[in-house]
Amino acid sequence: MVTKTAIDQLPSLPQVLVQILDAVQKDNADYQRIADIIRHDAGIATNLVAVANSSYYGAKNCESIERALLFLGTDVVKTIVITACIKQFFGHFNQQHQQFLKRFWRRSLITANFAQVLATLTSYAAPDEAYLCGLLADVGQLVTLTSNEQQYLAMLATVNNDQQLLAAEQQQFDATHCEIGADLIDNWGISGFMADAVRYHHEADQLILDAHHLVKIVNLASQLSTADEIDDQALATADNLFGLNESLTRELFNRVNSDVDAIANSLGIDIADTEVTGQRYQQAHQQLGERLGELGELAQLNAALWQARSQDGLQEAAQRSLFLTLGISGSVLFLLDDESQKLCSQTSGQQPQAPNQALNFEIPLEAGRSLISDAFLNNSQQSSTQTSTLTVIDRQMLRYCQSDILVCWPLTQSTPEDNKAVGVLVFACTQQKLSELEQRSNLARQICQEIAGAIADNQHRFELIEQEGPTSSQYQQHIREAVHEASNPLSIIRNYLEMLKIKLGDEHDANEGLELIKEEMDRVGNILLRLKDPGEIAESDTSVNINQIIETTAHIFEDSICVTKNISLEKHLDSSLGDTTGNPEHLKQILTNLLKNAVEALQPGGKITLSSEASVSFSGRDFAAINIEDNGPGIAPEVKKNLFSPVDSTKGQGHSGLGLSIVKKLIDDMDGSIVCRSNPDSGTQFQILLPN
């Protein structure tokens, strides 16, 4: 079976990824433009259609790229593309891999275009479905490549045609790319004959004469995509399957190949480029890295803006981010006052050039009054190097910002309904700096959008905070924002871990540690989700293997903090203990908190003992027991009185004092009990009882 991980790792040409990334980042992203670019790449198209047809999204029969795109929306597509870009950029594929991808890309695109043309010519009812099926005809090759790169590339060098390829794949991998691609489409649950068309696209024409229309279309399209020159077998197949004469078939062949060459040229893809350096590929790879860098800068800007607690704080965050991302210093924000319909200057208390100058400008929204008002009214950048033509307010701002050229960028928030202008960003720079900014105009535009969105979205929140102080609902909103921002680095780290595992290979010793890190990150993500929406996530008890969770959790501590503090950890687990009812994530969090407390209480050379018991009677009920015991100094009597209540921690700064209260709540949720015994002579023991 083709796994989701395999689909996520399907490679794409960086030229295509850059184009898609630019398209999804634009204002009011054009669905048709995005779909047109995705139609040029089998890897991204496969990922998109797989997600749309997954049980998580629940679409029914998304059999075209356009339908999948409309169903998922640009936000999901953006996530898919960014993930693919990260994996592609850090994949560092070799030259042999690059050449294969270019050849694969051209053939899949030719097959797709032929399939659509043939569908239209032969009156097939769904030409878009035929196009997608042709695009994915050889996707099984990409799937095999991701899991067996060196072996598959070496095998490709030994074959000269499709039939030899199928025989070699069957011998080395026990499955052909036709079967793998068909299984992938079958997994989507799409009705119809798409999977069959992929499964039989290399069958002899005599065997598919009576097959479904789509099967015959993709089979002929695949044959017509094999070489630069059409061969006699392809001409015979065209005649046998659809009665197409030689003249028409050659005309279609020349037209489709010409169209695909034009697409390749527009994307900067040189199929014939065989230089060792792969110059165009490397340039595209560099562009991909630049786009990912810009996404990182935007994420940092977004985080800084949402952390602001006041309008002044937001100004400071915006100005600081502008300096860090674009090197713009001395900026001033003019924001729209809805009541007066004027642009009012806003500066932070950290203006570096003139800390003692207070700005208090108001500019009416009238054309020609200022470059600033013109930028707002025209929703376009305004700049001038001719000081003599500037109004006095513009000259004052130029002197205030201390440089050669005054630049005014409109701040416009894009919403599904409309674009909302909220103000103007004003700064000054040199001609060289302005040229650099024009080269990064896409990033500059997105930064202005982020600032505008933060200004518009936070204005009401700031007013409430100033008037009433934070309410419980606002606290919950802040929690959601913090969880949202924390999720971004977690996702990035998780992607890096996946790439690191791929680079190290399946047999590397570090894989076990990487898997543990990934599991713990997933657990952190689940905890954050519970924090974000406590009422929306129903925690259900399932079957729990207590000994297995003890082993896993103990292993994390043994290989990390116990080693650094020279603390021994012994385990005595009851092998007769079977599965019991409970929540595995809760139990892992409970053990983590208790072990962490024990380690922090012990001096170097200390000892922790973990044990389990299959059956303990308590109050007439039968329980499974977990014991965590240390030989530390014990718990002070005044602390024991409120042991499981949220109190100020005795561990000093950086500790919340909430650990044991959380432990108690999680155990209560599982209908269990916890008992603590502690004295200075024998240390501390916690016993957890879970119902059998």
C-alpha positions in Angstrom: 0.0 0.0 0.0 1.2 3.5 -0.8 1.5 5.5 2.5 0.8 9.1 3.1 4.4 9.6 3.9 5.4 8.4 0.5 2.9 10.7 -1.2 4.2 13.7 0.9 7.7 13.0 -0.3 7.0 12.9 -4.0 9.6 15.2 -5.6 8.8 18.1 -7.9 10.9 20.4 -10.1 11.8 23.5 -8.1 10.8 25.7 -11.1 7.2 24.6 -10.7 7.2 24.9 -6.9 8.4 28.5 -7.1 5.6 29.3 -9.5 2.9 27.7 -7.3 4.3 29.3 -4.2 4.2 32.8 -5.8 0.7 32.2 -7.0 -0.8 31.1 -3.6 0.9 34.1 -1.9 -0.7 36.7 -4.0 -3.7 38.8 -3.0 -7.0 37.2 -3.7 -5.2 34.1 -5.2 -6.6 33.2 -8.6 -7.9 29.6 -8.4 -7.5 29.1 -12.1 -3.9 30.4 -12.2 -3.0 28.1 -9.3 -4.7 25.2 -10.9 -3.0 25.8 -14.2 0.4 25.6 -12.6 -0.4 22.5 -10.5 -1.6 20.9 -13.7 2.1 21.0 -14.8 3.4 18.8 -12.0 2.5 15.2 -11.1 4.0 15.3 -7.6 2.0 18.3 -6.3 -1.1 17.2 -8.2 -1.0 13.8 -6.6 -0.6 15.3 -3.1 -3.5 17.7 -3.7 -5.9 15.1 -5.0 -4.9 12.6 -2.3 -5.6 15.2 0.4 -9.0 16.2 -1.1 -10.1 12.5 -1.3 -8.8 11.6 2.1 -11.2 10.6 4.9 -10.1 13.6 6.9 -11.5 16.1 4.4 -14.3 13.8 3.2 -14.6 14.9 -0.4 -16.4 12.7 -2.8 -14.8 11.8 -6.1 -12.4 14.8 -6.6 -11.4 13.6 -10.1 -9.8 16.9 -11.3 -7.3 19.3 -10.0 -9.7 22.2 -10.2 -12.3 20.4 -8.1 -9.8 19.4 -5.5 -8.5 23.0 -5.3 -11.9 24.5 -4.9 -12.8 21.9 -2.2 -9.7 22.4 -0.1 -9.2 26.2 -0.5 -6.0 28.2 -0.9 -4.9 27.9 2.8 -4.7 24.1 2.6 -3.1 24.2 -0.8 -0.6 26.7 0.6 0.3 24.3 3.4 0.7 21.4 1.0 3.0 23.5 -1.3 5.1 24.9 1.6 5.6 21.4 3.0 6.6 20.1 -0.4 9.0 23.1 -0.9 10.7 22.5 2.5 11.2 18.8 1.7 12.4 19.5 -1.9 14.8 22.3 -0.8 16.5 20.2 1.8 16.5 17.0 -0.3 19.7 18.0 -2.2 19.0 15.5 -5.0 22.0 14.6 -7.1 22.4 15.3 -10.8 21.2 11.9 -11.9 18.0 12.5 -9.9 17.5 15.9 -11.4 17.8 14.6 -15.0 15.2 11.9 -14.2 12.8 14.4 -12.8 13.0 16.6 -15.9 12.4 13.7 -18.2 9.6 12.4 -16.0 8.1 15.9 -15.9 8.0 16.3 -19.6 6.6 12.8 -20.3 3.9 13.1 -17.7 2.8 16.5 -19.1 2.8 15.2 -22.7 0.7 12.2 -21.6 -1.7 14.5 -19.8 -2.1 16.9 -22.7 -2.5 14.0 -25.2 -5.2 12.4 -22.9 -7.2 15.6 -22.8 -6.9 16.2 -26.6 -7.9 12.5 -27.2 -10.8 12.8 -24.8 -12.2 15.8 -26.6 -11.6 14.3 -30.0 -13.3 11.1 -29.2 -16.2 12.7 -27.2 -15.2 11.4 -23.8 -17.5 13.1 -21.2 -14.8 14.2 -18.7 -11.6 15.6 -20.4 -10.3 17.0 -17.1 -10.5 13.6 -15.6 -8.5 12.2 -18.6 -5.9 15.0 -18.2 -5.4 14.1 -14.5 -5.2 10.4 -15.2 -2.6 11.0 -17.9 -0.6 13.3 -15.6 -0.6 10.5 -12.9 0.0 7.6 -15.3 3.6 7.1 -14.3 3.3 8.5 -10.7 4.2 5.0 -9.4 7.8 5.7 -10.6 8.0 8.7 -8.3 6.7 6.6 -5.4 9.3 4.0 -6.0 12.0 6.6 -6.4 11.3 8.2 -3.0 11.8 4.9 -1.1 14.5 3.3 -3.3 16.3 6.2 -4.9 19.8 4.8 -5.7 18.5 1.3 -6.6 15.8 2.7 -8.9 18.1 5.2 -10.7 20.6 2.4 -11.2 17.9 0.2 -12.7 16.7 2.9 -15.0 20.2 3.2 -16.6 19.9 -0.5 -17.7 16.5 -0.3 -19.5 15.7 1.1 -23.0 11.9 1.0 -23.3 8.7 0.6 -21.3 8.5 -3.1 -21.5 12.1 -3.6 -20.2 11.2 -1.1 -17.4 8.2 -3.1 -16.3 10.2 -6.4 -16.3 13.0 -4.8 -14.3 10.6 -3.2 -11.7 8.8 -6.5 -11.3 12.0 -8.4 -10.7 13.6 -5.9 -8.3 10.5 -4.5 -6.4 7.8 -7.2 -7.0 5.5 -4.5 -8.4 5.5 -2.3 -11.5 4.9 1.5 -11.4 1.6 0.8 -13.1 0.4 -1.3 -10.2 1.7 1.2 -7.6 0.1 4.1 -9.3 -3.2 2.3 -9.6 -3.2 1.2 -5.9 -2.6 4.9 -5.0 -5.7 6.0 -6.9 -7.7 3.1 -5.5 -6.9 4.3 -2.0 -8.6 7.6 -2.8 -11.9 5.8 -3.2 -12.6 7.5 -6.6 -15.3 5.8 -8.6 -14.9 5.2 -12.3 -11.9 3.8 -14.2 -9.0 6.1 -13.3 -7.1 3.3 -11.5 -7.7 0.9 -14.4 -6.4 3.5 -16.9 -3.2 3.8 -14.9 -2.9 0.0 -14.3 -3.2 -0.8 -18.0 -1.5 2.1 -19.7 1.4 -0.1 -20.9 -0.8 -3.0 -22.1 -0.7 -4.1 -25.8 -3.4 -2.4 -27.8 -4.9 -5.8 -28.8 -5.7 -6.5 -25.1 -7.6 -3.4 -24.5 -9.8 -3.1 -27.6 -12.9 -3.6 -25.6 -11.8 -1.9 -22.4 -13.3 1.3 -20.9 -12.9 4.5 -23.0 -10.5 6.1 -20.4 -8.2 3.1 -20.4 -7.8 3.3 -24.2 -7.2 7.1 -24.0 -4.5 6.9 -21.4 -2.8 3.9 -23.1 -2.5 5.7 -26.4 -1.5 9.0 -24.8 1.3 7.2 -22.9 2.6 5.6 -26.2 2.6 9.0 -27.9 4.8 10.4 -25.1 7.6 8.0 -25.3 10.0 9.7 -27.7 10.7 12.8 -29.7 9.6 11.0 -32.9 6.4 9.1 -33.3 6.9 5.4 -34.1 5.0 2.9 -36.2 3.6 1.1 -33.1 2.0 4.3 -31.8 0.5 5.0 -35.2 -0.9 1.5 -35.3 -2.4 1.9 -31.8 -4.1 5.2 -32.7 -5.7 3.5 -35.7 -6.7 0.3 -33.8 -8.2 2.0 -30.8 -9.8 5.1 -32.3 -9.5 4.9 -36.1 -7.2 7.9 -36.2 -5.2 8.2 -39.4 -1.5 8.8 -39.6 -1.8 12.5 -40.7 -4.1 13.5 -37.8 -2.0 11.5 -35.3 1.2 13.2 -36.4 -0.5 16.7 -36.3 -1.6 16.0 -32.7 1.9 14.7 -31.8 3.6 17.9 -33.1 1.1 20.2 -31.5 1.2 18.6 -28.0 5.0 18.5 -28.0 5.2 22.1 -29.1 2.8 23.1 -26.3 4.7 21.3 -23.6 8.0 22.8 -24.9 6.4 26.2 -24.5 5.3 25.5 -21.0 8.8 24.3 -20.1 10.3 27.4 -21.5 7.9 29.7 -19.6 8.9 27.9 -16.3 12.7 28.0 -17.1 12.9 24.2 -17.5 15.6 23.1 -19.9 15.0 19.4 -20.6 18.2 19.1 -22.6 20.4 20.7 -20.0 23.0 18.1 -19.1 25.7 20.4 -17.5 27.2 18.9 -14.4 26.2 22.0 -12.5 22.6 21.9 -13.7 22.7 25.7 -13.9 19.0 26.4 -14.4 18.1 23.7 -11.8 20.4 25.3 -9.3 19.0 28.8 -10.0 15.5 27.5 -9.4 16.7 25.7 -6.2 18.2 29.0 -5.0 14.9 30.8 -5.8 13.0 28.2 -3.8 15.3 28.8 -0.8 14.7 32.5 -1.1 10.9 32.0 -1.1 11.2 29.8 2.0 13.3 32.4 3.7 10.7 35.0 3.0 8.0 32.8 4.5 10.1 32.5 7.6 10.5 36.2 7.8 6.7 36.7 7.4 6.1 34.1 10.2 8.4 36.1 12.5 6.6 39.3 11.6 3.2 37.8 12.2 4.3 36.4 15.6 5.7 39.8 16.7 2.6 41.7 15.6 0.3 39.3 17.5 2.3 39.5 20.7 1.7 43.2 20.9 -0.5 44.3 23.8 -1.2 47.9 22.7 -1.2 50.1 19.7 2.2 51.5 20.6 3.5 47.9 21.0 2.2 47.1 17.6 4.0 50.1 16.1 7.2 49.0 17.7 6.8 45.4 16.5 6.1 46.5 12.9 9.1 48.9 12.9 11.4 46.4 14.4 10.3 43.7 11.9 10.7 46.1 9.0 14.3 46.7 10.0 15.1 43.0 10.5 13.5 41.8 7.3 14.0 44.6 4.8 16.6 46.8 6.5 14.1 49.7 6.7 14.9 52.1 9.6 13.1 55.3 10.7 9.7 54.3 9.5 6.5 56.0 10.5 2.9 54.6 10.3 0.1 56.9 9.3 -3.2 55.2 10.2 -6.7 56.1 9.1 -9.0 57.8 11.7 -12.5 56.7 10.6 -14.2 59.6 12.4 -12.1 62.5 11.0 -11.2 60.7 7.7 -7.6 61.8 8.2 -4.3 59.9 8.2 -2.7 60.4 11.7 0.9 59.7 12.4 1.8 56.9 14.8 5.4 56.4 16.1 6.8 54.3 18.9 8.9 55.6 21.8 11.9 53.8 20.2 12.3 56.0 17.1 16.1 55.9 16.7 16.7 59.0 14.7 14.8 61.5 16.8 13.8 60.2 20.2 12.8 63.7 21.5 10.6 64.7 18.5 6.9 64.0 18.9 5.0 63.5 15.7 1.4 64.8 15.6 0.5 65.0 12.0 -3.0 64.8 10.5 -3.4 64.6 6.7 -6.8 65.0 5.0 -7.7 62.4 2.4 -7.4 64.7 -0.6 -5.5 64.1 -3.7 -2.3 66.1 -4.1 -2.1 67.1 -0.4 0.9 64.7 0.1 2.6 61.7 -1.3 1.2 60.0 1.9 -2.4 60.8 1.1 -1.9 59.9 -2.6 -0.5 56.5 -1.6 -3.6 55.8 0.4 -6.1 57.1 -2.1 -4.5 55.4 -5.1 -3.5 52.2 -3.2 -0.1 52.3 -4.8 3.5 53.1 -3.9 4.5 56.7 -4.0 8.1 58.0 -4.0 10.0 61.1 -5.0 13.6 62.2 -5.3 12.7 65.8 -6.2 12.6 67.6 -2.9 11.4 70.8 -4.6 8.1 69.2 -5.8 7.3 67.8 -2.3 4.8 69.5 0.0 6.1 70.6 3.3 4.7 67.7 5.2 6.5 65.3 2.8 9.8 67.3 3.3 9.4 67.1 7.0 9.0 63.4 6.9 12.0 63.1 4.6 14.1 65.1 7.2 12.6 63.1 10.0 13.5 59.7 8.4 16.9 61.1 7.4 17.7 59.8 3.9 17.4 60.7 0.2 14.1 59.4 -1.1 10.7 59.5 0.6 8.8 56.2 0.0 5.1 55.7 0.9 3.6 52.2 0.9 -0.2 51.7 1.3 -1.3 49.4 4.0 -4.2 47.3 2.7 -5.8 44.4 4.4 -7.1 41.7 2.0 -10.4 40.2 3.0 -12.7 37.7 1.2 -15.2 40.5 0.5 -12.9 43.4 -0.3 -9.6 45.2 0.3 -9.6 47.5 3.4 -7.1 50.4 3.4 -6.0 51.1 7.0 -3.0 53.5 6.5 0.4 54.2 5.0 3.9 53.2 5.9 6.3 56.0 5.3 10.1 55.8 5.3 13.2 57.2 3.5 16.1 55.4 1.8 18.8 55.7 -0.8 18.4 54.9 -4.5 20.4 51.7 -4.0 18.1 50.6 -1.2 15.0 51.4 -3.2 16.3 49.3 -6.1 16.9 46.4 -3.6 13.4 46.8 -2.3 11.9 46.7 -5.8 13.6 43.4 -6.4 11.9 42.1 -3.2 8.6 43.8 -4.0 6.6 40.6 -3.4 7.9 40.2 0.1 7.4 44.0 0.7 3.8 43.7 -0.4 3.1 40.8 1.9 4.7 42.5 4.8 2.4 45.5 4.3 -0.5 43.1 4.2 0.5 41.5 7.5 0.9 44.9 9.2 -2.4 46.1 7.8 -4.2 42.9 8.9 -2.7 43.2 12.4 -3.7 46.9 12.7 -7.3 46.2 11.6 -7.8 43.0 13.6 -6.2 44.2 16.8 -7.7 47.7 17.1 -10.9 46.6 18.9 -8.9 44.2 21.1 -6.5 47.0 22.3 -9.5 49.2 23.1 -11.0 46.5 25.3 -7.8 45.8 27.1 -7.3 49.5 27.9 -10.8 50.1 29.0 -11.6 46.9 31.0 -8.4 44.9 31.3 -8.3 41.3 29.9 -11.5 39.3 30.3 -11.6 35.5 30.5 -12.6 35.3 26.8 -9.7 37.5 25.9 -7.3 35.3 27.9 -8.7 32.4 25.9 -8.1 34.3 22.7 -4.5 35.0 23.7 -4.1 31.3 24.5 -5.4 30.4 21.0 -3.0 32.9 19.4 -0.1 31.6 21.4 -1.0 28.0 20.5 -1.3 29.0 16.9 2.2 30.5 16.8 3.7 27.6 18.8 2.3 25.2 16.2 4.3 26.8 13.4 7.8 26.0 14.7 6.6 22.5 15.8 5.5 21.8 12.2 8.8 23.1 10.8 10.8 21.0 13.3 8.7 18.0 12.4 9.4 18.5 8.7 13.2 18.8 9.4 13.1 15.6 11.4 11.4 13.8 8.5 14.1 15.1 6.1 16.8 14.1 8.6 15.5 10.5 8.8 15.4 10.3 5.0 19.0 11.6 4.8 20.3 9.2 7.5 18.6 6.2 6.0 16.5 3.4 7.5 19.4 1.6 9.3 21.0 4.6 11.1 21.4 4.3 14.9 19.9 7.8 15.4 16.5 6.8 14.0 15.2 5.6 17.3 16.0 8.9 19.0 14.5 10.9 16.1 11.3 8.8 16.4 11.1 9.5 20.1 11.6 13.2 19.5 8.8 13.2 16.9 6.5 11.3 19.3 7.1 13.8 22.0 6.5 16.7 19.6 3.2 15.1 18.6 2.3 14.9 22.3 3.2 18.5 22.8 0.9 19.3 19.9 -2.0 17.4 21.4 -1.5 19.2 24.8 -1.6 22.5 23.0 -4.8 21.5 21.2 -6.4 20.7 24.5 -5.3 24.1 25.8 -6.6 25.9 22.8 -10.1 24.2 22.6 -10.7 22.3 25.9 -14.3 21.8 25.1 -13.9 20.6 21.6 -11.6 17.6 22.1 -13.3 14.7 23.7 -10.9 12.6 25.7 -12.0 9.0 25.4 -10.5 6.1 27.4 -9.1 3.4 25.3 -7.0 0.3 25.9 -3.6 1.1 27.6 -0.5 -1.1 27.8 0.9 0.3 31.1 4.2 -1.5 30.9 4.9 -0.3 27.4 4.2 3.3 28.3 6.4 3.0 31.4 9.2 1.6 29.2 8.8 4.3 26.5 8.7 7.2 29.0 11.6 5.9 31.1 13.7 5.5 28.0 13.4 9.2 27.3 14.7 10.1 30.7 17.4 7.4 30.8 18.9 8.7 27.6 18.7 12.4 28.6 18.4 14.1 32.0 19.3 11.0 34.0 22.6 10.7 32.2 23.5 14.3 32.6 22.7 14.2 36.4 24.2 10.8 37.0 20.9 9.3 38.3 20.1 5.7 38.0 16.6 4.5 36.9 15.5 0.9 37.7 12.4 -0.8 36.4 10.6 -3.8 37.9 7.5 -4.4 35.8 4.9 -7.1 36.4 4.9 -9.2 33.2 1.4 -10.5 34.0 0.0 -7.0 33.8 -2.2 -6.8 30.7 -4.0 -4.0 29.0 -6.3 -1.8 31.0 -8.8 1.0 30.3 -7.3 4.5 30.2 -6.0 7.3 28.1 -2.4 6.6 26.8 -1.6 10.3 26.3 -2.8 11.2 29.8 -0.7 8.3 31.4 2.4 9.4 29.5 2.0 13.0 30.7 1.4 11.8 34.3 4.6 9.7 34.3 6.6 12.5 32.6 5.6 15.0 35.4 6.3 12.6 38.2 9.7 11.4 36.8 10.7 15.0 36.1 9.9 16.0 39.7 11.9 13.0 41.0 15.0 13.9 38.9 14.9 17.5 39.9 14.7 16.5 43.6 17.7 14.2 43.5 21.4 14.9 43.8 23.9 13.2 41.5 24.1 9.5 42.3 20.4 9.4 43.3 18.1 6.5 42.3 14.6 6.2 40.9 12.6 3.0 40.9 9.7 2.4 38.6 7.5 -0.7 39.1 4.1 -2.0 38.2 1.7 -4.5 39.7 -1.1 -6.4 37.9 -3.6 -6.4 40.8 -4.0 -4.3 43.9 -7.2 -4.3 46.0 -8.3 -0.9 47.3 -11.8 0.0 48.8 -13.2 -3.3 47.5 -12.0 -2.7 43.9 -9.3 -4.2 41.8 -6.7 -1.8 40.4 -3.4 -2.0 38.4 -0.7 -0.1 40.2 2.3 2.0 39.1 4.9 3.0 41.6 7.5 5.8 41.2 10.0 5.9 44.1 13.1 8.0 44.7 15.7 8.1 47.5 15.7 11.9 47.7 15.2 14.3 50.6 11.4 13.9 50.7 8.7 16.5 50.6 8.4 19.2 53.3 5.3 18.9 55.5 4.0 22.3 54.6 4.1 21.3 50.9 2.4 17.9 51.5 -0.7 19.6 52.9 -1.6 21.1 49.5 0.4 18.6 47.4 -2.1 18.3 44.5 -3.4 21.9 44.5 -2.0 24.6 42.2 0.4 26.5 44.4 3.6 28.6 44.0 6.4 26.3 43.2 9.2 25.7 45.7 11.7 25.1 42.9 12.3 28.8 42.1 11.9 30.8 38.9 10.8 28.9 35.8 8.6 26.4 37.7 4.8 27.0 37.8 3.8 24.7 40.7 1.1 23.2 38.5 2.7 19.8 37.8 1.0 17.7 40.5 -2.3 19.4 40.2 -2.3 18.4 36.5 -1.3 14.9 37.4 -4.2 14.6 39.9 -6.8 15.9 37.3 -5.6 13.5 34.6 -5.8 10.5 37.0 -9.3 11.6 38.1 -10.3 11.7 34.5 -9.3 8.1 34.2 -11.3 7.2 37.4 -8.0 6.4 39.2 -6.3 7.4 42.4 -2.9 8.6 43.5 -1.2 8.2 46.9 2.0 9.9 48.1 4.3 8.7 50.9 7.3 10.8 51.8 9.8 11.3 54.6 13.4 12.5 54.8 14.8 9.0 55.6 13.3 7.0 52.7 12.5 9.6 50.0 9.2 9.9 48.2 6.9 7.3 46.6 3.9 8.0 44.4 1.5 5.1 43.8 -1.0 5.4 40.9 -4.0 3.1 40.9 -6.0 2.6 37.6 -9.1 0.4 37.5 -8.7 -3.0 35.8 
